[in-house]
Amino acid sequence: MCGFCGFTGNRYNDESNTIIKKMSERIAHRGPDGEGLYVDDAISLGFRRLSFFDLEGGSQPMHSADNSLVIVFNGEIYNFREIRESLVAKGYTFVTDSDTEVLLNLYTEYSEGMLNHLRGMFALLIYNRTNGEIFAARDFFGIKPFYYGMFGGQLLFASEIKALLEHPDFVKELNLKALESYLSFQYSVLNETFFKGVFKLPPAHYLKFKDGEVTIKRYWQAEFTPQETPLDEIVDKIDRTIKESVEYHQRADVPIGAFLSNGFDSGYVVSVADNLAKTFTVGFDYEGFSEIEGAKSLSQRKGIENISKVISTDEFWDAMPAIQYYMDEPLADASAVALYFVCKLARQHVKGSLSGEGADEFFGGYEIYREPLDLAPITKLPMPVRRFLGFMASKIPFNIKGKNYLIRASRDVEERFIGNASVFTKQEREEILKSDMPSESTANITKPFYDKVAKHDDITKMQYLDIHLWLVGDILLKADKMSMANSFEARVPFLDKEVFAVASTLPVKYRVNKTSGKYALRLAASRHFTGLGQRKRLGFPVPTRKWLREDKYYRTVLDAFNKAFVSDFFHVDRLLTLLERHKQGRVDNSRKLWTVFMFIIWYEAFFREGVE
């Protein structure tokens, strides 16, 4: 786990060393174990290392044996030793025991076909000194980030956007389209980031750059292919594959721990892992917002020490400016703060931990995935009838039981579901934003993904959308940025290509049914520890709803909304109305308020006072 940055061209000649060093230093938190630079007339590369394999060797940027290739690489290739053996059989020699050198030789052998051989998380860039071509790639699910953009006729790239800010040709300008979509999704959902001209390389894509031209191509596709298989065979295969993935993800030359909540995703990982150093858990000083006791209980049964921390409310609020800075783009998922603290806690004991991200998206764990089953009595009716019932329900001027049910049932899944987070509607965005741009429907963003699974059932459609948007834009963004903020590595064994290969074949009835999500996964996990039915996972719960009704924190948000620059983007009077209605307990506006508040904090960090 590391970080890299760089730019092409020789426009700055003798200044290139200074520029790339400043870019690299901006992301020093990603790699405190070492720094490496490479500069020639065509490219400048910077690297920060957090070492897990070959602690003495494996430094980057690394050159191929014939000196024709130079690589920078962020991530872990868990099957690199097996790949190395196959390359040795083909006549390749190695001078280090690092996965980085394996990548160089694998690229020499297979070119972009190398990606089909990898099992792990990665963002990598290889520069061919012979023909001047750059090859870059991002892992299958987007665990590791890769940002790029063309500025001053040069390609700039980095593991974090903040590194790009140090380049003299970088033009820092807010992308208002990103703000608009963020208000609905709670994260940066577009390929173009909040910084105009800076893009995210999508998961499972590679990039080539030569003669000033960028080309991007998908190399792998996550697809659901359900197969009717006996349940006991499915459970056997899930359990076997999860255990294998956990074993791969524990590979390192340093001790590895695990994050542990009260739920069974992380509990499953901990239960099948061997030789874990410790487990780590955080909670809040509010009743009902802590999973510490449940985590300690499982750890004791496994004979592993659990290290826990109760995050005070003041600690949480004090940390938010730094967290939005480390995030690069605004994220309104309050659990990111809890993740920041559990990484900080774990870093005092180990350099990396296993974590449970991905199980819900792959195996159907989110409560919302049961909605198509709940709505079935209405959705079986002809659409005109459903539309009429929804229209009549919408005209009821107050909330009664069943009103929202009829409204949601009157819409197809493509209309009602944009992912696990849905904050402001299009109409609500238009009411609070001052933007002159035409407001874009969220359906325009989700449609390309829904089109690819048009023949699937609604639950599968929802999972597919979350894998391609929510998972990468929210879950994995915070996992990477919050761990790296603490010079720490978060490893995610559920987000493994082979695990998805199993999950993708499950019939929907073994993913989601009327009583349970992750049905088959629960059966597999129950082989290793009991009490699953009673283990309710809170998922880094954060009491924002309560906080925003307390005078101290209400006034913090009130002061933020009243800052002069906020009126450049929002109708402040309408924000204040949302805040007052929430404070009075008339409605729960906490997610809306938090989403705007996080943007304000992020904007200050990068465009106002911050650390610039």
Helices and strands as residue ranges (DSSP letters): E 2-8, G 13-15, H 16-26, G 28-30, E 34-39, E 43-49, E 62-63, E 69-77, H 80-89, H 99-110, G 111-117, E 120-128, E 134-138, E 147-151, E 154-158, H 161-164, H 176-185, E 199-200, E 205-210, E 213-218, H 231-249, E 257-259, H 264-272, E 279-284, H 292-302, E 306-311, H 313-327, H 335-347, E 352-354, H 359-363, G 367-370, H 371-374, H 376-379, H 383-394, H 403-409, H 413-416, H 426-432, H 442-452, H 458-468, H 470-470, I 471-475, H 476-485, E 489-491, H 497-503, G 508-510, H 519-525, G 532-534, H 544-547, H 551-561, G 564-568, H 572-583, H 590-607
